Amino acid sequence: MLRESNSSNPGVNLNLSHMTPKSVPMPIYMDHNATTPVDPRVSQAMAPFLAEQFGNASSSSHAFGWQAQAAVKKAREQVAALLSCRAADVIWTSGATESNNLALLGVVRAFCSPAVRGGEKPHIITQVTEHKAVLEVLDAALEWGAEVTVLGVDQEGLISLAELEKAFRPSTVMVSIMMANNEIGAVQPVAEIGEMCNKRGVIFHTDAAQSACKYAFNLQSLKIDMLSLSGHKVYAPKGVGALIVRKINREFTLKPILFGGEQEQRLRPGTLNVPGIVGFGEACAVAALDIKEECKRLHAYQKQILDAVAAFPRVKINGPLKNRLCNNLSFSFPDLPPDDLVLGLSGVAYSSGSACNSSNPRPSHVLKAMGLDDQLARSTLRLGLGRFTTDEEVSVVIDKLVKMLGKAYGAKGTATVQPL
Ligand SMILES: Cc1ncc(COP(=O)(O)O)c(C=O)c1O
């Protein structure tokens, strides 16, 4: 029951369990590429900053501010430790969308000034399966005076390094290619791309929203100049993220795209989201504990599901078998009525593609770029495994998939896929 409010206690009882029908069980969560639950260790670390430690990290004249500053400093160090960069390279943002905007438009702002390049338009290279948080930003960059080349991908969703080589121009200032794709898990060859950019003095930005904390990489061995991160993909809350800006390979100018304060080296104004930042730092520290073992565990689940589905040769497995995120699976089902998918996987929370596009009836731009037709692209299942996924949940999902596919395509064959 909602407590009645009165003048001495306007209190609202935030326990809303009375509104949730107890007979409706929550589905098995298999959509970790859309978002992840907050890890209890993360919410525990955040709790004091939602209560008594409420200071503003920009307040330097009292203990409340100092507490907040110390917490933000610790979080910066936790992020830096996971990625092997410097704490000073971490610029807090509200998420990967904002980080991508800052990286791309911040460079365009720096280079579009006629005084900088004598009126020559800066050229940026990207690729077709990027998240909209890159592609639509680059649409805006065109309006701001940049030129953009969008590379295609092969049937597995990977770019060709030879195509990239050909796309460089004397006016190329930046390459933005994601580390791993959110729909099909394809991991792009960022080490090689970084070397190619570095040789030419071109800035390399990568959107690592899906790969951080799921894929062990070390920035010390990669020529990446800027990298976008998102809290809610790594078991921290929504509304926090970071742009890593490393000027270790070369000096370059990044201009702010928001104005109104001096925070974050004058690159991102606004009062810092201290609880979110503390959570993000803790999430990175938790991931660092066992990132390789956790990846192995998810990889084993991924392989079990893949083997079960591959026994139905009509099913199309989207994305590469190697060079793939350990937590992602994407399948397309020819001639499967959409209702059969919904019924077959009832009790499972999955998606058909990017969560950001789930209200868009158009087929996924990622799957289309890989050559799928509209029907196949629409009849697609994305499964995202995560830290709290259990053996039992994987078995239930496999069971449901095998029943659904058996009904649609007849008895299963014996095919097993090559090792991932
Ligand atoms: C690859 C990629 N980039 C960017 C984003 C946007 O991240 P955020 O929700 O933190 O703005 C997402 C989220 O789905 C993503 O998967």
The ligand as an ORCA input file, in Angstrom:
! r2SCAN-3c Opt
* xyz 0 1
  C      28.475     -0.051    -29.656
  C      27.651      0.922    -28.868
  N      27.965      2.217    -28.892
  C      27.268      3.127    -28.201
  C      26.196      2.768    -27.443
  C      25.446      3.814    -26.674
  O      25.862      3.749    -25.321
  P      25.112      4.566    -24.177
  O      23.814      3.877    -23.947
  O      26.057      4.479    -23.011
  O      24.968      5.967    -24.639
  C      25.800      1.431    -27.395
  C      24.601      1.033    -26.644
  O      23.837      0.206    -27.064
  C      26.555      0.485    -28.122
  O      26.237     -0.811    -28.106
*
